Amino acid sequence: MRSDNYISLKDNQVIRKHYENFSIAKFLPKKSKNAIITIYAFARIGDDIADAENLSAREKQSQLKKMKSQLDMIKKNCIPSEPLFIDLFHLIKTYKLNIQFFYQLMDAFFQDTIKKKYKNEKELFDYYKDAAHAAGKLYLQVNRLDSKATYAHANHICSAFAMIDMIQDIREDLNKSRVYLPESLIKQYQINVPALQKGQFLGNWENFKNYWTDQINNRLILGKDILNYGNWRFKFEMKLLISAGLMLSQKIKKEKNPFHIKMNAISWFIVFTKAFFLR
């Protein structure tokens, strides 16, 4: 764990590096946006450690344990030593954030250092509860919208985006000897996993892709009731998010190779237009 990753919001290099790709808080008030971006920095740093190709599993876990020790201090109501965690200490107090959601993210980071395969969809979606749902719940808490109903809607949306990431990152994950694609689906659709690493799509790849994108779309539609909550800023953020997810799903379904799909200016124009009319 490099301490220069743990500087405050103003100068945090992790935030500066990824900020342009981080659109989930663009229309929120500045205070809420800063809170979300700081939480994002925590998640990004943990994810980067778990994905570091130059570190052994033991080295990754050692760095993650140092992160967890900072959380432990916050849980004990003690101010931690690292500036980013000092920011988190105050955010947790200000927004009454449930620190357990941060621990769930930590569990996902630790799991990524040791678990390389998933037997079936249930096992993968259990992982998403820590890796994706916890982040969505923190987002809702910052927006003062934490309830069983909003959590349920957000879980669908978070799962959908985790599924999008999974299929887009298959080759990148294979380079780290990690396969999120469930073994049950590999068998069902006769997918040649080593061939995917070479950009070759054998077996019933198109049928799998149709199945996976249909599941993504279903979850985004199920999550659409989140639009019944919050102020206009929050609602528009959610409209953009859902519209972007549907656009990405459409692109993945259309293109044989989903690994290099990008959202260009035209795509974002369409997303913004559809977001305005999404109900």
C-alpha positions as protocol buffer text, in pm:
chain_id: "A"
residue {
  index: 1
  type: MET
  ca { x: 0 y: 0 z: 0 }
}
residue {
  index: 2
  type: ARG
  ca { x: 159 y: 322 z: -116 }
}
residue {
  index: 3
  type: SER
  ca { x: 77 y: 615 z: 108 }
}
residue {
  index: 4
  type: ASP
  ca { x: 58 y: 858 z: -185 }
}
residue {
  index: 5
  type: ASN
  ca { x: -264 y: 682 z: -285 }
}
residue {
  index: 6
  type: TYR
  ca { x: -417 y: 783 z: 45 }
}
residue {
  index: 7
  type: ILE
  ca { x: -403 y: 1160 z: 22 }
}
residue {
  index: 8
  type: SER
  ca { x: -708 y: 1382 z: 51 }
}
residue {
  index: 9
  type: LEU
  ca { x: -983 y: 1434 z: -204 }
}
residue {
  index: 10
  type: LYS
  ca { x: -827 y: 1751 z: -345 }
}
residue {
  index: 11
  type: ASP
  ca { x: -502 y: 1589 z: -457 }
}
residue {
  index: 12
  type: ASN
  ca { x: -585 y: 1220 z: -477 }
}
residue {
  index: 13
  type: GLN
  ca { x: -405 y: 1080 z: -781 }
}
residue {
  index: 14
  type: VAL
  ca { x: -640 y: 783 z: -811 }
}
residue {
  index: 15
  type: ILE
  ca { x: -936 y: 1018 z: -845 }
}
residue {
  index: 16
  type: ARG
  ca { x: -753 y: 1240 z: -1095 }
}
residue {
  index: 17
  type: LYS
  ca { x: -656 y: 937 z: -1304 }
}
residue {
  index: 18
  type: HIS
  ca { x: -1007 y: 791 z: -1329 }
}
residue {
  index: 19
  type: TYR
  ca { x: -1226 y: 1101 z: -1290 }
}
residue {
  index: 20
  type: GLU
  ca { x: -1316 y: 1140 z: -1661 }
}
residue {
  index: 21
  type: ASN
  ca { x: -1454 y: 788 z: -1664 }
}
residue {
  index: 22
  type: PHE
  ca { x: -1654 y: 850 z: -1348 }
}
residue {
  index: 23
  type: SER
  ca { x: -1993 y: 993 z: -1446 }
}
residue {
  index: 24
  type: ILE
  ca { x: -2220 y: 859 z: -1173 }
}
residue {
  index: 25
  type: ALA
  ca { x: -2215 y: 1183 z: -972 }
}
residue {
  index: 26
  type: LYS
  ca { x: -2193 y: 1451 z: -1242 }
}
residue {
  index: 27
  type: PHE
  ca { x: -2531 y: 1608 z: -1167 }
}
residue {
  index: 28
  type: LEU
  ca { x: -2532 y: 1574 z: -789 }
}
residue {
  index: 29
  type: PRO
  ca { x: -2469 y: 1875 z: -561 }
}
residue {
  index: 30
  type: LYS
  ca { x: -2097 y: 1938 z: -503 }
}
residue {
  index: 31
  type: LYS
  ca { x: -2101 y: 1810 z: -145 }
}
residue {
  index: 32
  type: SER
  ca { x: -2269 y: 1482 z: -243 }
}
residue {
  index: 33
  type: LYS
  ca { x: -2046 y: 1450 z: -549 }
}
residue {
  index: 34
  type: ASN
  ca { x: -1731 y: 1484 z: -337 }
}
residue {
  index: 35
  type: ALA
  ca { x: -1863 y: 1219 z: -98 }
}
residue {
  index: 36
  type: ILE
  ca { x: -1933 y: 975 z: -382 }
}
residue {
  index: 37
  type: ILE
  ca { x: -1594 y: 1039 z: -546 }
}
residue {
  index: 38
  type: THR
  ca { x: -1413 y: 978 z: -217 }
}
residue {
  index: 39
  type: ILE
  ca { x: -1596 y: 647 z: -173 }
}
residue {
  index: 40
  type: TYR
  ca { x: -1506 y: 568 z: -533 }
}
residue {
  index: 41
  type: ALA
  ca { x: -1139 y: 635 z: -457 }
}
residue {
  index: 42
  type: PHE
  ca { x: -1154 y: 380 z: -173 }
}
residue {
  index: 43
  type: ALA
  ca { x: -1312 y: 122 z: -404 }
}
residue {
  index: 44
  type: ARG
  ca { x: -1074 y: 200 z: -692 }
}
residue {
  index: 45
  type: ILE
  ca { x: -764 y: 165 z: -474 }
}
residue {
  index: 46
  type: GLY
  ca { x: -878 y: -169 z: -332 }
}
residue {
  index: 47
  type: ASP
  ca { x: -965 y: -297 z: -677 }
}
residue {
  index: 48
  type: ASP
  ca { x: -630 y: -185 z: -818 }
}
residue {
  index: 49
  type: ILE
  ca { x: -446 y: -369 z: -541 }
}
residue {
  index: 50
  type: ALA
  ca { x: -646 y: -688 z: -600 }
}
residue {
  index: 51
  type: ASP
  ca { x: -578 y: -665 z: -976 }
}
residue {
  index: 52
  type: ALA
  ca { x: -208 y: -575 z: -955 }
}
residue {
  index: 53
  type: GLU
  ca { x: -21 y: -813 z: -1185 }
}
residue {
  index: 54
  type: ASN
  ca { x: 316 y: -735 z: -1027 }
}
residue {
  index: 55
  type: LEU
  ca { x: 210 y: -850 z: -678 }
}
residue {
  index: 56
  type: SER
  ca { x: 171 y: -1200 z: -538 }
}
residue {
  index: 57
  type: ALA
  ca { x: -152 y: -1298 z: -362 }
}
residue {
  index: 58
  type: ARG
  ca { x: 24 y: -1263 z: -28 }
}
residue {
  index: 59
  type: GLU
  ca { x: 152 y: -914 z: -114 }
}
residue {
  index: 60
  type: LYS
  ca { x: -193 y: -806 z: -227 }
}
residue {
  index: 61
  type: GLN
  ca { x: -349 y: -934 z: 93 }
}
residue {
  index: 62
  type: SER
  ca { x: -86 y: -754 z: 298 }
}
residue {
  index: 63
  type: GLN
  ca { x: -176 y: -423 z: 136 }
}
residue {
  index: 64
  type: LEU
  ca { x: -547 y: -488 z: 170 }
}
residue {
  index: 65
  type: LYS
  ca { x: -500 y: -566 z: 539 }
}
residue {
  index: 66
  type: LYS
  ca { x: -348 y: -220 z: 581 }
}
residue {
  index: 67
  type: MET
  ca { x: -660 y: -73 z: 422 }
}
residue {
  index: 68
  type: LYS
  ca { x: -878 y: -279 z: 651 }
}
residue {
  index: 69
  type: SER
  ca { x: -681 y: -163 z: 957 }
}
residue {
  index: 70
  type: GLN
  ca { x: -775 y: 196 z: 867 }
}
residue {
  index: 71
  type: LEU
  ca { x: -1142 y: 93 z: 850 }
}
residue {
  index: 72
  type: ASP
  ca { x: -1106 y: -82 z: 1186 }
}
residue {
  index: 73
  type: MET
  ca { x: -994 y: 246 z: 1339 }
}
residue {
  index: 74
  type: ILE
  ca { x: -1301 y: 421 z: 1203 }
}
residue {
  index: 75
  type: LYS
  ca { x: -1523 y: 145 z: 1340 }
}
residue {
  index: 76
  type: LYS
  ca { x: -1370 y: 206 z: 1684 }
}
residue {
  index: 77
  type: ASN
  ca { x: -1449 y: 577 z: 1645 }
}
residue {
  index: 78
  type: CYS
  ca { x: -1079 y: 660 z: 1618 }
}
residue {
  index: 79
  type: ILE
  ca { x: -942 y: 895 z: 1355 }
}
residue {
  index: 80
  type: PRO
  ca { x: -724 y: 692 z: 1115 }
}
residue {
  index: 81
  type: SER
  ca { x: -374 y: 793 z: 1009 }
}
residue {
  index: 82
  type: GLU
  ca { x: -416 y: 806 z: 629 }
}
residue {
  index: 83
  type: PRO
  ca { x: -575 y: 1124 z: 484 }
}
residue {
  index: 84
  type: LEU
  ca { x: -822 y: 944 z: 254 }
}
residue {
  index: 85
  type: PHE
  ca { x: -950 y: 744 z: 549 }
}
residue {
  index: 86
  type: ILE
  ca { x: -974 y: 1062 z: 754 }
}
residue {
  index: 87
  type: ASP
  ca { x: -1206 y: 1188 z: 480 }
}
residue {
  index: 88
  type: LEU
  ca { x: -1402 y: 863 z: 502 }
}
residue {
  index: 89
  type: PHE
  ca { x: -1419 y: 895 z: 882 }
}
residue {
  index: 90
  type: HIS
  ca { x: -1596 y: 1231 z: 846 }
}
residue {
  index: 91
  type: LEU
  ca { x: -1815 y: 1110 z: 558 }
}
residue {
  index: 92
  type: ILE
  ca { x: -1935 y: 812 z: 759 }
}
residue {
  index: 93
  type: LYS
  ca { x: -2024 y: 1045 z: 1045 }
}
residue {
  index: 94
  type: THR
  ca { x: -2188 y: 1310 z: 825 }
}
residue {
  index: 95
  type: TYR
  ca { x: -2399 y: 1077 z: 613 }
}
residue {
  index: 96
  type: LYS
  ca { x: -2443 y: 803 z: 876 }
}
residue {
  index: 97
  type: LEU
  ca { x: -2296 y: 551 z: 632 }
}
residue {
  index: 98
  type: ASN
  ca { x: -2307 y: 186 z: 729 }
}
residue {
  index: 99
  type: ILE
  ca { x: -1941 y: 89 z: 763 }
}
residue {
  index: 100
  type: GLN
  ca { x: -2037 y: -274 z: 698 }
}
residue {
  index: 101
  type: PHE
  ca { x: -2075 y: -187 z: 330 }
}
residue {
  index: 102
  type: PHE
  ca { x: -1707 y: -84 z: 321 }
}
residue {
  index: 103
  type: TYR
  ca { x: -1616 y: -417 z: 480 }
}
residue {
  index: 104
  type: GLN
  ca { x: -1820 y: -595 z: 214 }
}
residue {
  index: 105
  type: LEU
  ca { x: -1613 y: -421 z: -54 }
}
residue {
  index: 106
  type: MET
  ca { x: -1300 y: -531 z: 132 }
}
residue {
  index: 107
  type: ASP
  ca { x: -1430 y: -890 z: 130 }
}
residue {
  index: 108
  type: ALA
  ca { x: -1465 y: -869 z: -247 }
}
residue {
  index: 109
  type: PHE
  ca { x: -1109 y: -738 z: -286 }
}
residue {
  index: 110
  type: PHE
  ca { x: -972 y: -1019 z: -69 }
}
residue {
  index: 111
  type: GLN
  ca { x: -1177 y: -1274 z: -264 }
}
residue {
  index: 112
  type: ASP
  ca { x: -1027 y: -1150 z: -590 }
}
residue {
  index: 113
  type: THR
  ca { x: -679 y: -1233 z: -462 }
}
residue {
  index: 114
  type: ILE
  ca { x: -758 y: -1603 z: -414 }
}
residue {
  index: 115
  type: LYS
  ca { x: -1067 y: -1706 z: -610 }
}
residue {
  index: 116
  type: LYS
  ca { x: -1009 y: -1761 z: -979 }
}
residue {
  index: 117
  type: LYS
  ca { x: -1325 y: -1940 z: -1096 }
}
residue {
  index: 118
  type: TYR
  ca { x: -1702 y: -1940 z: -1031 }
}
residue {
  index: 119
  type: LYS
  ca { x: -1905 y: -2260 z: -1053 }
}
residue {
  index: 120
  type: ASN
  ca { x: -2240 y: -2110 z: -1145 }
}
residue {
  index: 121
  type: GLU
  ca { x: -2441 y: -1790 z: -1165 }
}
residue {
  index: 122
  type: LYS
  ca { x: -2550 y: -1809 z: -802 }
}
residue {
  index: 123
  type: GLU
  ca { x: -2188 y: -1811 z: -686 }
}
residue {
  index: 124
  type: LEU
  ca { x: -2108 y: -1515 z: -911 }
}
residue {
  index: 125
  type: PHE
  ca { x: -2407 y: -1314 z: -793 }
}
residue {
  index: 126
  type: ASP
  ca { x: -2317 y: -1385 z: -431 }
}
residue {
  index: 127
  type: TYR
  ca { x: -1985 y: -1217 z: -512 }
}
residue {
  index: 128
  type: TYR
  ca { x: -2172 y: -922 z: -665 }
}
residue {
  index: 129
  type: LYS
  ca { x: -2345 y: -866 z: -330 }
}
residue {
  index: 130
  type: ASP
  ca { x: -2009 y: -758 z: -190 }
}
residue {
  index: 131
  type: ALA
  ca { x: -1842 y: -621 z: -503 }
}
residue {
  index: 132
  type: ALA
  ca { x: -2134 y: -423 z: -649 }
}
residue {
  index: 133
  type: HIS
  ca { x: -2440 y: -405 z: -423 }
}
residue {
  index: 134
  type: ALA
  ca { x: -2246 y: -261 z: -130 }
}
residue {
  index: 135
  type: ALA
  ca { x: -2126 y: 33 z: -344 }
}
residue {
  index: 136
  type: GLY
  ca { x: -2479 y: 99 z: -464 }
}
residue {
  index: 137
  type: LYS
  ca { x: -2608 y: 109 z: -107 }
}
residue {
  index: 138
  type: LEU
  ca { x: -2341 y: 362 z: -9 }
}
residue {
  index: 139
  type: TYR
  ca { x: -2445 y: 576 z: -305 }
}
residue {
  index: 140
  type: LEU
  ca { x: -2804 y: 567 z: -182 }
}
residue {
  index: 141
  type: GLN
  ca { x: -2701 y: 652 z: 173 }
}
residue {
  index: 142
  type: VAL
  ca { x: -2514 y: 961 z: 54 }
}
residue {
  index: 143
  type: ASN
  ca { x: -2836 y: 1064 z: -122 }
}
residue {
  index: 144
  type: ARG
  ca { x: -3041 y: 995 z: 196 }
}
residue {
  index: 145
  type: LEU
  ca { x: -3239 y: 727 z: 14 }
}
residue {
  index: 146
  type: ASP
  ca { x: -3152 y: 413 z: 207 }
}
residue {
  index: 147
  type: SER
  ca { x: -3448 y: 179 z: 242 }
}
residue {
  index: 148
  type: LYS
  ca { x: -3530 y: -183 z: 161 }
}
residue {
  index: 149
  type: ALA
  ca { x: -3715 y: -73 z: -152 }
}
residue {
  index: 150
  type: THR
  ca { x: -3438 y: 149 z: -290 }
}
residue {
  index: 151
  type: TYR
  ca { x: -3176 y: -113 z: -204 }
}
residue {
  index: 152
  type: ALA
  ca { x: -3370 y: -376 z: -400 }
}
residue {
  index: 153
  type: HIS
  ca { x: -3394 y: -154 z: -710 }
}
residue {
  index: 154
  type: ALA
  ca { x: -3029 y: -50 z: -687 }
}
residue {
  index: 155
  type: ASN
  ca { x: -2915 y: -412 z: -651 }
}
residue {
  index: 156
  type: HIS
  ca { x: -3067 y: -492 z: -992 }
}
residue {
  index: 157
  type: ILE
  ca { x: -2887 y: -197 z: -1155 }
}
residue {
  index: 158
  type: CYS
  ca { x: -2556 y: -276 z: -985 }
}
residue {
  index: 159
  type: SER
  ca { x: -2580 y: -641 z: -1091 }
}
residue {
  index: 160
  type: ALA
  ca { x: -2647 y: -533 z: -1450 }
}
residue {
  index: 161
  type: PHE
  ca { x: -2334 y: -318 z: -1461 }
}
residue {
  index: 162
  type: ALA
  ca { x: -2127 y: -590 z: -1295 }
}
residue {
  index: 163
  type: MET
  ca { x: -2246 y: -824 z: -1571 }
}
residue {
  index: 164
  type: ILE
  ca { x: -2148 y: -567 z: -1835 }
}
residue {
  index: 165
  type: ASP
  ca { x: -1802 y: -539 z: -1679 }
}
residue {
  index: 166
  type: MET
  ca { x: -1769 y: -916 z: -1664 }
}
residue {
  index: 167
  type: ILE
  ca { x: -1824 y: -975 z: -2035 }
}
residue {
  index: 168
  type: GLN
  ca { x: -1619 y: -671 z: -2142 }
}
residue {
  index: 169
  type: ASP
  ca { x: -1326 y: -767 z: -1921 }
}
residue {
  index: 170
  type: ILE
  ca { x: -1309 y: -1141 z: -1997 }
}
residue {
  index: 171
  type: ARG
  ca { x: -978 y: -1121 z: -2184 }
}
residue {
  index: 172
  type: GLU
  ca { x: -823 y: -880 z: -1932 }
}
residue {
  index: 173
  type: ASP
  ca { x: -927 y: -1110 z: -1647 }
}
residue {
  index: 174
  type: LEU
  ca { x: -789 y: -1414 z: -1829 }
}
residue {
  index: 175
  type: ASN
  ca { x: -454 y: -1238 z: -1841 }
}
residue {
  index: 176
  type: LYS
  ca { x: -473 y: -1238 z: -1460 }
}
residue {
  index: 177
  type: SER
  ca { x: -569 y: -1610 z: -1459 }
}
residue {
  index: 178
  type: ARG
  ca { x: -916 y: -1517 z: -1339 }
}
residue {
  index: 179
  type: VAL
  ca { x: -1246 y: -1633 z: -1496 }
}
residue {
  index: 180
  type: TYR
  ca { x: -1569 y: -1473 z: -1378 }
}
residue {
  index: 181
  type: LEU
  ca { x: -1767 y: -1642 z: -1654 }
}
residue {
  index: 182
  type: PRO
  ca { x: -1948 y: -1921 z: -1462 }
}
residue {
  index: 183
  type: GLU
  ca { x: -1833 y: -2273 z: -1539 }
}
residue {
  index: 184
  type: SER
  ca { x: -2196 y: -2384 z: -1578 }
}
residue {
  index: 185
  type: LEU
  ca { x: -2243 y: -2137 z: -1866 }
}
residue {
  index: 186
  type: ILE
  ca { x: -1907 y: -2229 z: -2020 }
}
residue {
  index: 187
  type: LYS
  ca { x: -2029 y: -2588 z: -2035 }
}
residue {
  index: 188
  type: GLN
  ca { x: -2384 y: -2503 z: -2144 }
}
residue {
  index: 189
  type: TYR
  ca { x: -2271 y: -2284 z: -2434 }
}
residue {
  index: 190
  type: GLN
  ca { x: -1955 y: -2484 z: -2514 }
}
residue {
  index: 191
  type: ILE
  ca { x: -1737 y: -2175 z: -2483 }
}
residue {
  index: 192
  type: ASN
  ca { x: -1369 y: -2219 z: -2558 }
}
residue {
  index: 193
  type: VAL
  ca { x: -1218 y: -1998 z: -2285 }
}
residue {
  index: 194
  type: PRO
  ca { x: -853 y: -2004 z: -2406 }
}
residue {
  index: 195
  type: ALA
  ca { x: -976 y: -1899 z: -2751 }
}
residue {
  index: 196
  type: LEU
  ca { x: -1143 y: -1591 z: -2599 }
}
residue {
  index: 197
  type: GLN
  ca { x: -800 y: -1476 z: -2483 }
}
residue {
  index: 198
  type: LYS
  ca { x: -693 y: -1477 z: -2849 }
}
residue {
  index: 199
  type: GLY
  ca { x: -1006 y: -1291 z: -2960 }
}
residue {
  index: 200
  type: GLN
  ca { x: -1160 y: -1607 z: -3108 }
}
residue {
  index: 201
  type: PHE
  ca { x: -1529 y: -1669 z: -3031 }
}
residue {
  index: 202
  type: LEU
  ca { x: -1607 y: -2037 z: -3070 }
}
residue {
  index: 203
  type: GLY
  ca { x: -1888 y: -2265 z: -2955 }
}
residue {
  index: 204
  type: ASN
  ca { x: -2229 y: -2107 z: -2902 }
}
residue {
  index: 205
  type: TRP
  ca { x: -2081 y: -1766 z: -2818 }
}
residue {
  index: 206
  type: GLU
  ca { x: -2361 y: -1568 z: -2987 }
}
residue {
  index: 207
  type: ASN
  ca { x: -2627 y: -1763 z: -2798 }
}
residue {
  index: 208
  type: PHE
  ca { x: -2445 y: -1699 z: -2471 }
}
residue {
  index: 209
  type: LYS
  ca { x: -2411 y: -1331 z: -2553 }
}
residue {
  index: 210
  type: ASN
  ca { x: -2784 y: -1308 z: -2629 }
}
residue {
  index: 211
  type: TYR
  ca { x: -2865 y: -1479 z: -2300 }
}
residue {
  index: 212
  type: TRP
  ca { x: -2628 y: -1257 z: -2099 }
}
residue {
  index: 213
  type: THR
  ca { x: -2746 y: -928 z: -2252 }
}
residue {
  index: 214
  type: ASP
  ca { x: -3111 y: -1030 z: -2203 }
}
residue {
  index: 215
  type: GLN
  ca { x: -3033 y: -1082 z: -1835 }
}
residue {
  index: 216
  type: ILE
  ca { x: -2862 y: -741 z: -1820 }
}
residue {
  index: 217
  type: ASN
  ca { x: -3165 y: -573 z: -1980 }
}
residue {
  index: 218
  type: ASN
  ca { x: -3406 y: -750 z: -1744 }
}
residue {
  index: 219
  type: ARG
  ca { x: -3215 y: -628 z: -1440 }
}
residue {
  index: 220
  type: LEU
  ca { x: -3199 y: -271 z: -1568 }
}
residue {
  index: 221
  type: ILE
  ca { x: -3575 y: -274 z: -1627 }
}
residue {
  index: 222
  type: LEU
  ca { x: -3637 y: -423 z: -1282 }
}
residue {
  index: 223
  type: GLY
  ca { x: -3425 y: -146 z: -1132 }
}
residue {
  index: 224
  type: LYS
  ca { x: -3617 y: 129 z: -1313 }
}
residue {
  index: 225
  type: ASP
  ca { x: -3850 y: 184 z: -1016 }
}
residue {
  index: 226
  type: ILE
  ca { x: -3560 y: 366 z: -849 }
}
residue {
  index: 227
  type: LEU
  ca { x: -3686 y: 662 z: -1056 }
}
residue {
  index: 228
  type: ASN
  ca { x: -3974 y: 694 z: -810 }
}
residue {
  index: 229
  type: TYR
  ca { x: -3733 y: 818 z: -542 }
}
residue {
  index: 230
  type: GLY
  ca { x: -3518 y: 1122 z: -479 }
}
residue {
  index: 231
  type: ASN
  ca { x: -3498 y: 1470 z: -626 }
}
residue {
  index: 232
  type: TRP
  ca { x: -3463 y: 1561 z: -994 }
}
residue {
  index: 233
  type: ARG
  ca { x: -3082 y: 1545 z: -979 }
}
residue {
  index: 234
  type: PHE
  ca { x: -3082 y: 1191 z: -843 }
}
residue {
  index: 235
  type: LYS
  ca { x: -3353 y: 1082 z: -1085 }
}
residue {
  index: 236
  type: PHE
  ca { x: -3164 y: 1218 z: -1383 }
}
residue {
  index: 237
  type: GLU
  ca { x: -2845 y: 1044 z: -1269 }
}
residue {
  index: 238
  type: MET
  ca { x: -3039 y: 717 z: -1255 }
}
residue {
  index: 239
  type: LYS
  ca { x: -3198 y: 779 z: -1594 }
}
residue {
  index: 240
  type: LEU
  ca { x: -2854 y: 835 z: -1746 }
}
residue {
  index: 241
  type: LEU
  ca { x: -2719 y: 524 z: -1574 }
}
residue {
  index: 242
  type: ILE
  ca { x: -3001 y: 299 z: -1692 }
}
residue {
  index: 243
  type: SER
  ca { x: -2993 y: 443 z: -2045 }
}
residue {
  index: 244
  type: ALA
  ca { x: -2616 y: 395 z: -2064 }
}
residue {
  index: 245
  type: GLY
  ca { x: -2650 y: 37 z: -1942 }
}
residue {
  index: 246
  type: LEU
  ca { x: -2911 y: -41 z: -2207 }
}
residue {
  index: 247
  type: MET
  ca { x: -2690 y: 118 z: -2474 }
}
residue {
  index: 248
  type: LEU
  ca { x: -2386 y: -86 z: -2367 }
}
residue {
  index: 249
  type: SER
  ca { x: -2594 y: -403 z: -2359 }
}
residue {
  index: 250
  type: GLN
  ca { x: -2716 y: -332 z: -2711 }
}
residue {
  index: 251
  type: LYS
  ca { x: -2360 y: -277 z: -2834 }
}
residue {
  index: 252
  type: ILE
  ca { x: -2240 y: -599 z: -2666 }
}
residue {
  index: 253
  type: LYS
  ca { x: -2524 y: -795 z: -2828 }
}
residue {
  index: 254
  type: LYS
  ca { x: -2454 y: -648 z: -3171 }
}
residue {
  index: 255
  type: GLU
  ca { x: -2075 y: -682 z: -3177 }
}
residue {
  index: 256
  type: LYS
  ca { x: -1914 y: -1024 z: -3191 }
}
residue {
  index: 257
  type: ASN
  ca { x: -1616 y: -898 z: -2988 }
}
residue {
  index: 258
  type: PRO
  ca { x: -1733 y: -715 z: -2671 }
}
residue {
  index: 259
  type: PHE
  ca { x: -1383 y: -642 z: -2540 }
}
residue {
  index: 260
  type: HIS
  ca { x: -1327 y: -305 z: -2708 }
}
residue {
  index: 261
  type: ILE
  ca { x: -1673 y: -149 z: -2699 }
}
residue {
  index: 262
  type: LYS
  ca { x: -1662 y: 226 z: -2633 }
}
residue {
  index: 263
  type: MET
  ca { x: -1923 y: 494 z: -2576 }
}
residue {
  index: 264
  type: ASN
  ca { x: -1848 y: 765 z: -2834 }
}
residue {
  index: 265
  type: ALA
  ca { x: -2002 y: 1113 z: -2858 }
}
residue {
  index: 266
  type: ILE
  ca { x: -2294 y: 989 z: -3067 }
}
residue {
  index: 267
  type: SER
  ca { x: -2364 y: 710 z: -2816 }
}
residue {
  index: 268
  type: TRP
  ca { x: -2369 y: 960 z: -2527 }
}
residue {
  index: 269
  type: PHE
  ca { x: -2598 y: 1194 z: -2724 }
}
residue {
  index: 270
  type: ILE
  ca { x: -2843 y: 906 z: -2771 }
}
residue {
  index: 271
  type: VAL
  ca { x: -2812 y: 814 z: -2402 }
}
residue {
  index: 272
  type: PHE
  ca { x: -2885 y: 1172 z: -2291 }
}
residue {
  index: 273
  type: THR
  ca { x: -3183 y: 1193 z: -2529 }
}
residue {
  index: 274
  type: LYS
  ca { x: -3329 y: 864 z: -2410 }
}
residue {
  index: 275
  type: ALA
  ca { x: -3267 y: 957 z: -2047 }
}
residue {
  index: 276
  type: PHE
  ca { x: -3490 y: 1265 z: -2082 }
}
residue {
  index: 277
  type: PHE
  ca { x: -3780 y: 1047 z: -2194 }
}
residue {
  index: 278
  type: LEU
  ca { x: -3719 y: 748 z: -1970 }
}
residue {
  index: 279
  type: ARG
  ca { x: -4013 y: 679 z: -1738 }
}
